[in-house]
Amino acid sequence: MIPILKVQRLNKQFGSRTVLRDVEFVLVASEAAVLSGPNGSGKSTLLRIIAGLLPPDSGTVRLADVSGIGEHASWGIGQDERGQTWRKWGRASSGSELSRRIGLVPERMPVLRFSPVEYLTHMGAVRGMPAARLRERTVELLALCGLEHAKDAPIRFFSKGMLQKVGIMQAMLEQPSLLLMDEPFSGLDVNAQEDLVRILRELKSGGTGLLFASHEPGLAARVASRQLVLDGRGAVESRELEQPAAGEYGVMVRTLGIGTDAAADIALRHGGDCPWGRADDGVWFRPELRFRDKLLLAVLQAGGGVLSVQSGEVRTEGTFGRLRIEAGEGERQ
């Protein structure tokens, strides 16, 4: 596999607090890795450094030339072959077209008065894309993200899921080899989550490397094969992720009489850590088929009722919510 990103001995402090300490990892083409860890552990800081938006105190970030454009782009603080210290920073300071080979999707897209077509046209023009290629790429991205029907609609009226798609489209305009995302699943309803999983898988199958921060372990495992865990003290541990079984989240269970804490516990302990959310009439769960009966029994034992059980593609309304319960507490009776 072709390495596209190499992070070496990266360090960052804010005042006396160490956020990143000797961070090292490699990402290859078509690989997806998820950054996880407690709030404040340095996930967003690491993404900003890799994107060239924040300088490290020491260490290097190297982006490989997988496009045939030129030499590797490097930024950070390091030593060359002669032992001379070099400092280079900023997306424009890499000195080649490779400085555009990273796409960045922010956690929150600004609400703009543009339509998607107007926004992508503006962003492509700013980046100097040829007009014909820009029009062609806009059509490709609208199809990928399923926004053809809304291509001329004002972005300011979009849902968060649609805004997330717009953010991905602008980041992928120039087909970067690496896509960075900060909490891409945060606040999305289950339908938007499913769309995003599909989009990210398609990008990955096309050769794009993905690196994203997420507090959603079940969803992250459907895209990523590796987890980079930040421990809150600056260190990073790499772990392989177990991939979900086929037939993911194929059952929709609607319930009533279940509180938030009980729903989180049931989803984690009895539903295979499945997605769940609140709706006007109660709580919904989307477990894999193999967890269906166990989850239904847990709902009844918790004093809740079952409104419906449906298989196949289900459109769901409601606010996505998910809490993580620490393992090791034992089964509740």
PyMOL commands that set and color helices and strands:
alter all, ss='L'
color gray80, all
select helices_A, chain A and resi 43-50+91-94+97-100+116-126+131-145+148-150+155-157+160-171+190-205+217-220+260-269+289-301
alter helices_A, ss='H'
color red, helices_A
select strands_A, chain A and resi 3-14+17-28+32-36+58-63+73-79+85-88+102-105+178-182+209-213+226-230+236-240+251-256+276-279+282-285+305-311+319-320
alter strands_A, ss='S'
color yellow, strands_A
deselect
rebuild
show_as cartoon
